[in-house]
Amino acid sequence: MSDRDTSSPVGPSGSIVSLVWRWRSVLGAGVIVAAAIGGGRLLWEQQSKRVARDADSLLTAERITVDGVPRWVTTDLKWQALRSASLDMPLPLDAPDLERRLARAFDMHPWVKHVDRVETSHPASAVVTVTCREPVAMVRVEGGLLPIDRETILLPSDDFTAESASQYIVIDGVLTSPRGPVGSPWGDIAVQEAVSLIETLSPEAEKFGLVECRCVPRDSEEGTWWELVGRDGFVVLFGSAPGKAVSGEPSSAEKIIRLGELANRHASGDVVEYADLTNSQR
């Protein structure tokens, strides 16, 4: 065989093998990349399902609903309760004490009288049902008015404007300040007496146009008497609060009947600027 024969080009099959051999690195890298892409996609599908599952199992503040909040609570009770309780949101839905922690957070809010129930469900959500305190009067103090409920619990004043506060009967003449923070009892027997009187007078108070219940000292004995002030300045000395009458003083029931009669006379045009219900004279 001549030199020319020995140096002749390789046949077709040899060319393919040679080409593959030369590009073996590139092909190997391509296989690795393809495998990585496929594996990454599979991993993401698994992870995305896990992320979705975790999101459905984590309770956020936005997915908590509060039922039972009355019209007189104008601030955001839910966010205030969660913030004051310092709950580490989001909360795992499967936490064994989740309902108890939510109930405790809302029970601590000064507007909440009690938490009726807490219901959780999947995807993560919760419904908290509460019963709120109802304001019955405003106590006049230096600097303004403070709202209380029938148990003399001090209520948040931020929920009231001057206009809305004017819708409630004012208790005046109280010499003490609240003994505790918002959400605690006032701590003064005089405030308790005033609330008892206001509740006893209802619905006569509306006929009378009661706007103020004023504490005044009793003339000859220790204790407290109460004056009632009507919408147009009509003043009635009611005397002792219900259950506190002294010897010779008419009962609360008698005084309420007389108050109704006076209110009717006043409404009909009979000028009655002042009346005393502490004696038996009409």
C-alpha positions, 0 to 999 in steps of 0.5 A: 500500500502506498503512502497515499493510501495510508494517509487517506481520510477516515470513512463516514462512521469514523467521522461521527465517532470522532465528532462525538469524542471531540464534543463529549464535554459539551454533550455531558454538560448538556445532559447535566443541565437537562437533568438539573432543569428536570430535577429543579422543576420536580423539586419546585412542584413539590415545594410549591405544594408544600408552600401552599399547604403551609400558607393554608395552615398559618393563621394571619390577622387578616383572616380573623373575623370578629362578630358581635362588635356593636356600633358604639365601638368605633375603633378597630377592636380586632387589631387592638386586641391582637397588638395588645396580646403580642401574638406572634403572627401567623399562628399555626392552625394545628397549635393545641392552644390556638383557640385559648390564646385567641380567646385570651387576647380578646378577653383582655380588651376593655370593650369585651365583656366576655368571649362567647366562642372561638371557631377555627377552620381550614384553610386557616381562618378564625371567627371570634364571637364576643359580647361587648360592654355597653356604655350607660353614662359619662362621668364628669371629671376635670378635663372632660367626660369618661364613659362607664358601663352598668358595672362602672367599668371604665371604657375607652374614651377614644371611641367617642366624639363630643357629639356621641358622648352627649347622647349619654346621661352625665354623672356630676359631682363625683370627687374621685378619679378611676382607681385603675386603667381602662377596663377596670371598675371606677371604685367609688360607691357614689358612681355605683349609686348613680348608675343604679339610679339611672337604670331604675329611672329608665324609661321615665328618664326619657320622658323627663329628658334626663341629661344629668345626675348630680351628686349633692350632700345630704342636708342633715345626715351623712350620705349622698342625695341626687339631683336630676337635671332635665334637658331644658334645665328642669331640676328635681331633687330625687334624694337617696339612690334606690336601696339607700333611702333613710327613715321617712323618705319615700320609696324609689317607686313612689318618687318615680311615679311623682317624677313621671307626673312632674314630667307630664306637667312640665311637658304640658306647659306648666312651669316647674323649675324645681321639685323635691321628692325627698318628702311626702308632699306633692 
